[in-house]
Amino acid sequence: MRAADLQRAVWRWHFVAGVLVLPFLLWLAVTGALYLYKPEIERLVYADWIHVTPAARLPVETLATRVGAAVGGQVTQVEKPADPAAD
């Protein structure tokens, strides 16, 4: 086998190996980019889940009644925060 034939055979195997490995490398690049930009993508996709408008606050009596009905008991104590801004 001549040197040129050997070089051609090595080049052919190198080309075939590259063609076989290329889809795997592209898959790694795409999924890696998705993983890298996950927070930005989630902010766009789930914008309506991340930022919601708060509902009206229920009175404490209503909350206590609903909690008591849900757990099958009676609410005996409700503790409010000392700082009104901590609501």
Summary of the structure (lengths in Angstrom):
residues: 87
radius of gyration: 31.7
end to end distance: 84.1
largest distance: 94.7
contacts: 133
relative contact order: 0.05
helix: 70%
strand: 0%
